[in-house]
Amino acid sequence: MSHLIETEKKNASVLKIALLSLNWYRKKDPRVPLGMGYIYAELKNSTKSLGKIDVTFLENDVRANLSNTVHQILSLDPDILGIGVYAWNNEAVRKVLHSIRKFECKPLVVLGGPEITYGGNELNDEFPTVDYFVKGYGETAFSEIVVSLIENKEPESTGIYRRGETIGRSLAIPSRGIKASPFSNSKLARTLLGQNFLRWQTQRGCAFRCTFCAFKSPNGGTVESDIKTVEFELKKIRDMGVKEVAVLDPIFFMNRERSIEILRLMATITPEVKYSIQSRFEHLDSTIIGMLSSMNVKLECGLQTFDARVQRAIKRINNHQRVHESIEMLISNEVSFETHLIYGLPNQSMNSFASDVLSLEGLGCEKLRIFPLSLLRGTEIADSFETNKEGIRFSEIFPREVIETNWMDRHEVLYLKGIQNKMEESAHSISIAVEGL
């Protein structure tokens, strides 16, 4: 189904823009992704004085019939088509673009998203009918492309590449932070907020350089929403009656003072909302945990491994003493939290992984989630995989999960996959993993 957010057809020269989302949807997921909302908000700001755009959101589940998406695009016949490309929809995007090019519908196509941001010259071969690739944060770059088309000139900002150009490493990174809010437009806000569940962010990127993770910031830091914007959005969340919010910040407590200020706003403005927040154990302290204890919050803490050799291999060093202290404080303050481990990492044996699980049980952790190592474009593991340095074999099919390694054979990996599936069915009980190992 197409979601028409706003139509501004004032004359024959209106520029028709389609923002296409091919997502791996769950039942409670918003049908317009937050990222598309940011692009729309920035687009409206940038073209405010031009008054010549007509924006339509198109969406389809990537597992559904892609012919529906082709028909949507052909029916709309947009002048510009923008698509976010991710690991789960890369192949689907290629099929859709190939299909529409066979007909008279020939929009100017702009691709962004992680698969583009971390790609190189191979993108020209993978997407031969695309006009522009945007590497980095897409809203300002996409808006510049639209404005340039209206004004009949070429976009010049860093991170925008035309098809056929040498695609380098330069990225579009907003220096002024995130200011345009998807919730500032009333129609879009009703689409994003008119449900019980919402994905929300206060910052993008991560300063850490873990070899398996694609969240790392291209400039080594984070890009933040200003506090006034955060406060405005929380009031919108409250007013629209949202019940549950998943905070997308990779590590929420990177900036301690800022995160404490945001927690205060969350507790004051939206005390009834349940939040899921991602953190490292080392970033928690008595002040933060004390605040969380009086809020409706669930923490998701990525530990990944206790093993020192594995930590060095993935550049993810944990401070064991701080981890232990934080877990003790979380338990004593009755803060809901779950711990995440990854299996199939370099240097990680079955014994090493089992030791991690038993250690968490000994610390009193009750909720555990385990995940297989996946091959993601833009990660150091993916780069070294191309030269076969890591000794890890992955599936060729999304989500490109680990199959076997030099330290864990495929039967052991399959065994852990079975335990993972059982844990998902049983509310992440750590006892299942302990019994299995």
C-alpha positions, -999 to +999 in steps of 0.1 A: +000+000+000+013+035-008+013+061+019+007+096+004+020+120+030+016+153+013+007+165-022+016+200-034+005+200-070+002+237-077+012+237-113+024+214-141+060+218-131+056+199-098+085+176-092+072+141-082+094+123-056+090+088-044+108+075-013+107+037-014+111+015+017+118-022+012+121-034+048+121-066+068+090-057+087+077-071+120+040-067+129+045-038+152+070-019+130+061+015+116+054+012+079+073+045+072+109+040+085+124+068+107+152+073+082+127+082+055+111+106+079+143+125+083+148+127+046+113+141+042+118+166+070+151+179+055+136+179+020+107+201+031+130+225+048+153+228+018+126+233-008+103+255+013+109+286-008+107+265-041+072+250-036+076+225-064+077+191-049+051+163-044+064+135-020+050+100-018+061+072+005+060+037-010+066+006+011+067-032+008+080-060+029+111-073+012+098-109+017+065-101-001+057-100-038+081-074-053+057-070-083+036-049-061+065-025-057+071-024-094+035-016-100+035+012-074+065+029-090+051+025-126+017+039-115+033+069-098+059+075-125+080+097-103+107+121-114+130+111-086+131+077-068+151+075-035+158+041-019+177+031+012+198+000+006+205-025+034+219-060+037+184-074+037+171-056+006+202-053-016+191-080-040+155-069-040+164-033-049+184-045-079+155-066-091+130-037-088+153-012-106+160-037-134+122-043-138+111-006-140+138+003-165+122-020-190+092+003-192+088+040-200+091+049-163+126+062-160+130+083-128+163+097-116+173+071-091+192+080-058+205+052-036+218+056+000+220+035+032+247+013+047+252-008+016+260+023-004+279+042+023+303+013+027+305+004-009+331+014-035+334+013-073+317-021-074+284-001-069+286+010-105+284-026-116+259-037-090+235-009-098+241+001-134+209+021-139+213+043-108+220+081-113+234+091-078+249+073-049+249+090-015+275+078+010+270+089+046+240+106+062+215+110+035+190+137+043+210+168+034+226+151+004+193+139-010+178+173-005+208+189-024+202+165-053+165+175-055+173+213-052+200+209-079+176+193-102+150+220-097+177+247-103+192+228-133+227+223-118+249+196-105+251+188-067+286+195-054+286+183-017+309+156-004+295+121-004+274+125-036+286+104-066+272+102-101+270+069-118+302+061-136+324+083-113+351+069-092+333+062-059+357+071-031+356+071+007+343+107+012+310+108+031+281+132+036+283+141+073+262+170+087+284+193+108+255+210+124+240+179+140+205+166+135+181+195+136+152+186+112+127+164+130+104+140+112+077+149+137+076+186+127+052+179+099+018+171+112+008+145+085+041+127+087+040+128+125+006+111+125+020+084+103+051+078+124+035+083+158+000+070+153+007+036+168+018+020+200+054+013+189+080+037+176+117+037+167+135+069+178+170+083+180+189+110+197+223+104+180+239+084+152+272+066+149+296+051+174+331+061+184+342+025+189+358+005+161+346-031+168+356-052+137+322-069+133+300-037+136+288-014+109+276+012+134+310+029+137+310+065+127+329+073+095+343+104+112+351+087+145+324+105+165+287+108+167+261+132+152+236+143+178+201+159+178+201+191+198+184+189+232+155+212+221+147+188+193+148+159+217+124+177+241+101+186+212+100+150+199+093+136+234+063+159+237+051+146+204+055+110+216+035+118+247+008+137+228+003+109+203+000+082+229+029+060+219+034+032+244+068+017+235+099+033+221+131+015+208+159+040+210+182+034+180+213+051+194+240+024+192+254+033+226+230+057+244+254+067+272+284+078+251+280+113+263+272+109+300+260+144+309+239+146+277+223+112+283+215+121+319+197+152+307+177+132+281+168+106+308+154+134+329+133+146+300+121+111+293+111+106+329+094+140+331+076+142+298+068+105+290+068+086+324+043+060+310+063+051+279+084+019+280+119+024+265+145+000+251+180+015+253+213+001+241+244+005+262+278-009+272+280-020+309+311+002+313+291+034+306+267+028+335+273+042+370+253+046+402+237+079+391+225+065+358+213+032+373+195+050+400+176+071+374+168+039+354+154+022+384+125+046+386+118+044+349+100+019+326+133+009+308+148-022+295+186-021+288+202-041+260+239-045+268+262-059+242+291-077+259+299-101+230+327-119+249+348-121+281+377-139+264+407-116+262+421-132+230+387-128+213+384-093+225+417-083+210+408-099+177+376-080+174+389-047+190+362-049+216+380-047+250+357-050+281+366-037+315+357-068+335+356-051+369+333-023+356+311-050+339+308-069+371+300-038+391+274-026+367+256-060+366+256-061+404+241-026+406+215-033+379+203-064+397+202-047+432+183-018+417+159-041+399+166-026+365+155-048+336+184-057+313+195-083+289+231-093+279+241-100+243+269-124+232+281-132+197+293-167+186+316-175+157+341-147+165+378-150+156+398-170+182+365-181+199+362-218+206+332-237+219+348-238+253+354-200+252+318-193+244+305-218+271+328-200+296+311-167+288+276-181+293+286-197+326+303-165+338+270-145+332+250-171+350+274-168+379+269-130+380+232-135+383+222-125+347+188-140+339+182-127+304+206-135+276+205-132+239+231-149+216+237-140+180+258-154+152+286-133+137+273-119+104+292-105+075+283-069+070+296-046+043+318-018+058+331-038+087+368-047+092+359-084+092+342-080+058+373-062+045+396-089+057+372-116+046+378-106+010+414-116+015+405-146+036+425-135+066+400-143+093+396-180+088+358-176+089+332-190+064+299-173+060+266-182+042+262-165+008+226-158+016+213-129+038+219-125+067+253-140+058+257-157+091+288-176+102+289-213+091+322-224+105+355-209+116+391-221+122+382-224+160+345-236+158+334-263+133+300-261+115+284-287+139+292-265+169+279-234+151+247-253+142+244-265+178+246-229+190+221-218+164+197-243+178+202-230+213+196-194+200+163-205+185+152-221+217+162-191+237+142-168+214+111-190+220+117-190+258+121-153+267+159-154+265+163-177+296+200-182+303+193-216+318+186-230+283+221-220+272+237-233+303+219-267+300+228-269+263+265-263+270 
